[in-house]
Amino acid sequence: MSKSIPRVKGMDAVLPERTPIWQHLERTMQALFSSYGYDEIRLPIVERTELFKRSIGEVTDIVEKEMYTFDDRSEGSLSLRPEGTAGCVRAVIDKGLIHNQQQRLWYAGPMFRYEKPQEGRYRQFNQIGVESFGFADSDIEFEHLLMINKLWGNLGLNDVKLEINSLGTLDERKVYKTLLVKYYEDNKSQLDDDSIRRLTTNPMRILDSKNPDLLSLNEKAPKLIDSLGEESKAKFDSLINLVSQAKINYEVNPRLVRGLDYYSQTVYEWTTLSLGAQGTICAGGRYDSLIEQLGGRKNSAMGFAIGADRVILLLEKLNLVAERAGPAVYVVAVGNESDATGFNLAEQLRQEFPRKTIKMNCGGGSFKSQMKRADRSGALIALILGEDEVKNQEVTLKYLREEGKQIKIKQVDLCDKIREELGE
């Protein structure tokens, strides 16, 4: 026998016992986004590598270390998408969706980064993203925050907090970076190797370091908000006022900078204490300059991404997962004449009750073995068809969740009886 082929590290299947919670999350989000007027866009998994270098930044960890990149036979260097925003912006520019227009869009799907796999962090991970184009004021930022906050409520998640900050304009950030670099150079002996490397490439990312030894140093670092101009401060204060009035649980975090170069003005993360080091379950912000960076006309843009894998973990840890439901009916057919009748009755029930699962026994087996399968399936009712039932045009109903109870009825009365039992 051939040796089995192992899975790719950090890329795993979602097994049937866990897919219902994924479906619940996806349905909840789809309904929510639709209620706010957001339309779905479906994006390619593979993009030109240049797209991510130009948008995320060539000196970010994602581009330098984490992308899955390969040479295509005709298209040059391509990469599996490490995030969704850049691809969405490229698509709306390409299709002319944002010139003199406003767009509210959402998408979902797998992303890919070569990282050390651990709980809540995978090499293939799933994101649900929202992007809005053509909205310059903070009202769209508030709408995004309202929508995310409502999602947590709809899912029953209470242990979630918003951390928010303003990065100001690109010019304001240049002034701040000068102050920050000087501060860290004056304290270079306290920096770890990763921070020393970032000092010359992306110094603001040092503020976001997870190294506990840098906590005190970062606490004393210059605050970006002190480098903001009056307009940026007023815009941020207006948003914070709306968030406060909505009674959203939030904290202004001056060290929050996000890891992607394209952000400006408002940035935020939603975090939880229930997932340890992987506590960020949603993050986003404004990125007005990205559209021009990618070849489009100047326009406003705002978005966020939800880490679906982490939200699923959180729902499971907090026991907010409903048990996987078994079929409503399992059809047991014994004898040469019963299969055709069984399939016919099962199709009638599926036609009559399209939202219910009707499972037909396949693979043969004795009456005893088929009944064991029916019970293990979690079905509420077993429909039993033997030679006598087929001959008399009857069917036996056995109630699998009520010990010993079973009745015989005419096949023509089956749909009415099942409707009565299921409360349809």
C-alpha positions in Angstrom: 0.0 0.0 0.0 1.3 3.5 -0.9 2.3 5.8 1.9 -0.3 8.5 2.6 0.5 12.1 1.6 0.6 14.4 4.6 -1.2 17.8 4.6 0.7 21.0 4.0 1.7 22.5 7.4 -0.6 25.3 8.5 -3.3 24.3 5.9 -6.0 22.0 7.2 -9.4 20.8 6.2 -12.5 21.9 8.1 -14.2 18.7 9.0 -18.0 18.1 8.9 -18.5 18.4 12.6 -17.2 22.0 12.5 -18.7 23.2 9.2 -22.1 24.2 10.8 -20.4 26.9 12.9 -18.7 28.2 9.8 -22.0 28.3 8.0 -23.6 30.1 10.9 -20.9 32.7 10.9 -21.1 33.2 7.2 -24.9 33.5 7.2 -24.8 35.9 10.0 -22.3 38.2 8.3 -24.0 38.0 4.9 -27.3 39.0 6.4 -25.7 41.8 8.4 -23.7 43.3 5.4 -26.8 43.1 3.2 -28.9 45.0 5.8 -26.4 47.9 5.6 -26.4 47.9 1.8 -23.1 46.2 1.1 -22.7 44.1 -2.1 -20.5 41.0 -2.5 -17.5 41.0 -4.7 -15.6 37.8 -5.5 -11.8 38.3 -5.9 -9.0 36.2 -7.5 -6.8 34.2 -5.1 -3.7 34.9 -7.3 -2.5 38.4 -8.1 0.7 39.9 -9.6 3.4 40.1 -6.9 3.9 43.8 -7.7 0.4 44.6 -6.4 1.4 43.6 -2.9 4.8 45.2 -3.0 3.3 48.5 -4.1 0.4 48.4 -1.6 1.5 46.6 1.5 5.1 47.8 1.3 8.3 46.1 0.2 9.9 46.3 3.7 7.0 44.8 5.5 7.3 41.3 7.0 4.4 40.1 4.7 6.2 41.0 1.5 9.8 40.2 2.7 9.1 36.9 4.4 5.5 35.6 4.2 4.2 35.6 0.7 3.8 32.5 -1.5 5.3 33.7 -4.7 6.1 31.8 -8.0 6.9 32.5 -11.6 4.0 32.0 -14.0 4.7 30.7 -17.5 3.3 33.9 -19.1 2.3 36.4 -16.4 5.7 36.8 -14.6 5.9 36.8 -10.8 2.5 36.0 -9.1 1.6 35.5 -5.5 -1.2 33.9 -3.5 -3.0 36.8 -1.9 -1.8 37.5 1.7 -4.7 39.9 2.4 -7.8 41.2 0.5 -7.7 45.0 0.3 -5.1 45.3 -2.4 -6.9 42.9 -4.7 -10.2 44.6 -4.1 -8.8 48.0 -4.9 -7.1 46.6 -8.1 -10.4 45.1 -9.1 -12.5 48.2 -8.7 -10.0 50.3 -10.5 -9.8 47.7 -13.3 -13.6 47.6 -13.7 -14.2 51.4 -13.3 -16.3 51.0 -10.3 -15.1 54.0 -8.2 -14.7 57.0 -10.6 -17.4 59.5 -9.5 -19.1 56.6 -7.6 -19.5 55.3 -4.1 -19.2 51.6 -3.4 -19.9 49.5 -0.4 -18.4 46.0 -0.9 -17.6 42.8 1.0 -15.8 39.6 0.2 -14.7 36.4 1.8 -12.2 33.6 1.3 -8.8 32.1 2.0 -5.6 34.2 2.4 -2.0 32.8 2.5 1.1 33.7 4.6 4.1 31.7 5.4 4.0 32.0 9.2 4.7 29.7 12.1 1.5 27.7 12.6 -0.2 27.9 16.0 -3.7 28.1 17.3 -5.4 31.1 15.6 -2.6 31.6 13.1 -2.4 29.5 10.0 -0.7 29.6 6.6 -4.0 29.3 4.9 -6.5 31.4 6.8 -9.9 32.8 6.1 -10.9 36.5 6.1 -14.1 38.3 5.6 -13.4 41.9 4.4 -15.4 45.1 3.9 -14.3 48.0 1.7 -16.0 51.4 1.1 -14.9 53.8 -1.6 -15.9 57.4 -2.2 -16.6 58.4 1.4 -14.3 61.2 2.8 -16.0 61.8 6.1 -15.8 59.9 9.4 -19.4 58.8 9.1 -18.4 55.8 7.0 -15.8 54.9 9.6 -18.5 55.0 12.3 -20.8 52.9 10.1 -18.1 50.2 9.9 -17.6 50.2 13.6 -21.4 50.0 14.2 -21.6 47.1 11.8 -18.8 45.2 13.5 -20.2 45.9 16.9 -23.6 44.6 15.8 -21.9 41.4 14.4 -20.4 40.6 17.8 -23.8 41.1 19.4 -25.5 38.9 16.8 -23.0 36.1 17.5 -23.3 36.5 21.3 -19.7 37.8 21.8 -19.3 40.1 24.8 -15.6 39.7 25.6 -14.5 42.0 22.7 -13.0 45.5 22.9 -12.3 48.2 20.2 -8.8 49.7 20.2 -8.5 52.8 18.0 -6.0 55.4 17.0 -5.3 58.0 14.3 -2.2 57.9 12.1 -2.8 61.3 10.7 -1.9 62.3 7.2 1.2 61.1 5.4 3.0 64.4 6.0 2.1 64.3 9.7 3.4 60.8 9.9 6.7 61.8 8.3 7.2 64.4 11.1 6.4 61.8 13.7 8.7 59.2 12.2 11.6 61.6 12.6 10.9 62.1 16.3 10.4 58.4 16.8 13.6 57.3 15.1 15.6 59.8 17.2 13.9 58.4 20.4 14.8 54.8 19.5 18.3 55.6 18.4 18.9 57.3 21.7 17.7 54.1 23.4 19.1 51.6 20.8 20.7 49.4 23.5 17.3 48.4 24.7 16.0 47.3 21.2 15.9 43.7 20.1 17.3 42.6 16.7 13.9 42.8 15.0 13.3 46.3 16.2 16.8 47.4 15.1 16.0 46.1 11.6 12.7 48.0 11.6 14.4 51.2 12.8 15.6 51.8 9.2 12.7 50.3 7.4 9.4 50.7 9.3 10.1 52.3 12.7 6.4 52.7 13.7 6.1 48.9 13.8 8.3 48.9 16.8 5.5 50.4 18.8 3.4 47.3 18.0 6.1 44.9 19.1 4.8 41.9 21.2 8.2 41.7 23.0 7.4 42.3 26.7 10.9 43.7 27.2 10.0 46.7 25.0 6.8 47.5 26.8 8.2 50.2 29.1 10.3 51.7 26.3 7.3 52.0 24.0 5.1 53.5 26.7 7.6 56.4 27.0 7.9 56.9 23.2 6.6 60.1 21.6 2.8 59.7 20.8 1.7 60.1 17.2 -1.4 62.0 18.3 0.9 64.9 19.5 2.1 65.3 15.9 -1.3 65.6 14.4 -2.6 68.8 12.9 -5.9 70.4 14.0 -7.9 68.9 11.1 -6.7 65.4 11.8 -7.4 65.8 15.5 -10.9 67.2 14.9 -11.7 64.4 12.5 -10.6 61.8 15.1 -12.4 63.5 17.9 -15.6 63.5 15.9 -15.4 59.8 15.4 -14.6 59.1 19.0 -17.6 61.2 20.0 -19.9 59.0 17.8 -18.4 55.8 19.2 -18.9 57.0 22.8 -22.5 58.0 22.1 -23.1 54.5 20.7 -21.8 53.0 23.9 -19.3 50.8 22.1 -16.6 49.4 24.4 -13.4 51.2 23.2 -10.0 52.4 24.2 -7.7 54.9 22.4 -4.4 53.1 21.9 -1.6 55.5 20.8 0.7 52.6 20.0 -1.7 51.0 17.5 -0.1 51.5 14.1 -1.2 48.4 12.0 1.3 46.4 10.0 0.4 47.6 6.5 1.9 50.7 4.9 -1.2 51.9 3.1 -3.1 53.0 6.3 -3.6 56.7 7.2 -5.9 58.6 9.6 -8.2 56.1 11.5 -6.9 52.6 12.4 -8.4 50.1 14.8 -8.4 46.6 16.1 -11.1 44.6 17.9 -9.4 42.3 20.5 -10.4 39.7 23.0 -8.6 38.3 26.1 -10.0 34.8 25.4 -7.6 33.8 22.7 -4.2 34.6 24.3 -1.6 36.0 22.0 -3.9 35.8 19.0 -6.4 38.2 20.5 -7.0 40.4 17.4 -10.1 39.2 15.6 -10.8 42.2 13.4 -8.7 45.1 12.1 -9.1 48.0 9.7 -8.8 51.6 8.9 -8.6 54.3 6.3 -6.3 54.1 3.3 -7.1 57.1 1.0 -3.7 57.1 -0.7 -3.8 53.4 -1.9 -6.0 54.0 -4.9 -3.5 56.4 -6.4 -0.7 54.1 -5.5 -2.3 51.4 -7.6 -2.9 53.6 -10.6 -6.4 54.9 -10.0 -7.7 58.4 -9.6 -7.5 60.0 -6.1 -10.4 58.7 -4.0 -11.3 58.0 -0.4 -11.3 54.4 0.9 -11.9 52.6 4.2 -12.1 49.0 5.1 -11.7 46.2 7.6 -11.0 42.4 7.7 -12.4 39.9 10.2 -10.2 36.9 11.0 -12.9 34.2 10.5 -10.7 31.4 12.0 -10.2 33.3 15.2 -13.8 34.2 15.5 -14.7 30.5 15.1 -12.1 29.6 17.9 -13.7 32.3 20.1 -17.2 30.9 19.6 -16.0 27.4 20.4 -14.1 28.5 23.5 -17.1 30.4 24.8 -19.4 27.5 24.1 -21.5 29.5 21.7 -21.6 26.7 19.2 -24.9 24.8 18.6 -24.6 21.0 18.3 -24.4 19.7 14.8 -28.0 18.8 13.8 -28.8 15.3 12.5 -31.2 14.7 9.7 -34.9 15.0 10.3 -35.6 11.6 8.7 -33.5 8.5 8.0 -34.9 6.0 5.5 -34.2 2.3 6.3 -35.0 0.0 3.3 -34.7 -3.8 3.8 -35.4 -6.3 1.0 -35.1 -6.3 -2.8 -38.3 -4.4 -3.4 -37.9 -1.6 -0.8 -35.0 0.5 -2.2 -37.0 2.0 -5.1 -39.9 2.8 -2.8 -37.5 4.3 -0.2 -35.9 6.6 -2.7 -39.3 7.7 -4.0 -40.6 8.5 -0.5 -37.3 10.3 0.3 -37.6 12.5 -2.8 -41.3 13.3 -1.9 -40.2 14.5 1.6 -37.3 16.6 0.2 -39.7 18.2 -2.2 -42.2 18.9 0.6 -39.6 20.0 3.2 -36.7 21.6 1.3 -35.1 23.0 4.5 -35.0 19.6 6.2 -32.4 16.9 5.8 -33.8 13.5 4.6 -31.1 10.8 4.5 -31.4 7.6 2.6 -29.5 4.5 3.7 -27.0 3.6 1.1 -24.6 0.6 1.1 -27.2 -2.0 2.0 -26.9 -3.9 5.3 -29.2 -5.8 7.6 -32.1 -4.2 9.4 -30.1 -4.1 12.6 -27.1 -2.4 11.0 -29.2 0.1 9.1 -31.0 1.0 12.4 -27.6 1.6 14.0 -26.6 4.0 11.2 -30.0 5.8 11.6 -29.4 6.2 15.3 -25.8 7.3 14.9 -26.8 9.9 12.3 -28.8 11.8 15.0 -32.0 11.5 13.0 -35.3 12.3 14.8 -37.3 9.7 12.9 -36.5 6.4 11.0 -38.8 5.4 8.2 -38.7 1.7 7.9 -39.6 -0.1 4.7 -39.6 -3.9 4.5 -41.4 -6.4 2.3 -44.7 -6.1 4.2 -44.7 -2.3 4.1 -44.0 -2.2 0.4 -46.8 -4.8 -0.2 -49.3 -2.9 1.9 -48.2 0.5 0.7 -47.4 1.5 4.3 -44.3 2.8 6.2 -43.3 2.3 9.8 -42.2 5.4 11.7 -39.8 4.8 14.6 -39.1 7.8 16.8 -35.4 7.5 17.5 -35.3 10.1 20.3 -38.4 8.5 22.1 -37.6 5.0 23.4 -39.6 2.2 21.8 -42.3 4.3 20.1 -43.2 3.4 16.5 -46.4 3.5 14.3 -47.5 2.3 10.9 -49.2 4.7 8.4 -50.2 4.7 4.8 -47.5 6.0 2.4 -50.0 8.5 1.0 -50.3 10.1 4.5 -46.5 10.3 5.1 -46.0 14.0 4.2 -48.9 15.1 6.5 -47.6 13.0 9.3 -44.0 14.3 9.0 -45.4 17.8 8.8 -47.2 17.2 12.1 -44.1 15.7 13.8 -41.8 18.5 12.6 -44.2 21.3 13.4 -44.0 22.6 9.9 
